[in-house]
Amino acid sequence: MEPEPVAARPRYLAEPNLAAIVRPRYLKTPDAATHLGLSPRTLEKHRCYGTGPVYRRLGGRIVYAIDDLDAWAARGTRKSTSDPGVGTVLPAQRRFRQD
């Protein structure tokens, strides 16, 4: 018995073409929060307080570049509890200016 030609198969049964898969460059808030392991509300608070990753406003939508999310998360990288690290990822809370 010969296998049926690929064109005769329904699309959902066709072999996926990995080269044709488009990876998103920007993520909306819920997807960006999942990428970071945070809740969407926490990411919104970071945005309001200015402590979160860089974001873009495209029309009425807020989107995050994946590279910006990874760079923000990398600022918190530590090797041990005594390692001062490169930067600090602040908590999502209001910071008061001290003049």
N, C-alpha and C positions, 0 to 999 in steps of 0.2 A: 504494500500500500504506500503510495507516494504522499508526502506532505502537501497540503494545499498551499497554493501560492500566497505570499504575504499580502498581496493586494486584495485577495478574497476574504481575508480575516477582518473581523470588526476592529476598529481602532483600539479599543480597550484591551484587546488580546495581542496586539502587535508588540514586538520587542521594543523596549524604550531605547531611544537614541540618546545616549548620555552626552554626546557633543551638542545636541540641540536643547538641552535643559538650560534655561536662563536663570541665573541666580540673581536675586534682588539686590540692588545697591542700597536701597533705603527701606526702612521698616517703620510701620506705624507704631504708636505707643504700646499697644498690647503685645505685639510681636517683639519689639525692642526690649520690653520688660522680661519676656520669656527668655530672650537671648542672654540677658544679664542674670536671670534667676531672681528677679524682683517682681513685686506686684505692680500692675499698671499705675495704681494710686501712688505708690512710692516714687515711681519715675515722674509722675506729674508734680509731686511735691518738690523733687529735686529741680525740676524745671522752674517752678515758681520761686524757689529760694536761691537759684543760681548756683547750686552745688552739684548739678548733674552734668551729663555729657552734652556736648554741642548738639544743637538740633537745628532743623530748618523748617521754615514756615512756607509751604507751597499752597498758595490760595488760602483756604481755610483749614488745611491739614498740617499737622505737626509730624515730621518724619525725622528719623535718625539714620545717618550713614553707619553701616556696619563697622567700618574702620574707626569712626569716632567712638562708638560704643566700646570696642576692644581697647582703644587707647585710654579711655577713661577708666576702664576696669584694670588695666595694667598699672595705673598709678598706684594702686593699692597692693601691688605685689611685694611680698616680704618672704625672707628665707627663715626667719625665726622671730620670736616675740621681741628680741632686743635689736633687730634690724630696723634702722630708721627709715629705710626705703627711699625711693626717688621722690615720691609725692604723697599726698594724702587724699583719700576719698572721704569727704566730709559726710556726716549723717544728713538725712533730709529733714533739717529743722532750720528755723529762722536764725540767722546770724545777726547780732546787734553790732552796729559800728561803734567803736570806741574812739572818740576824738581826743 
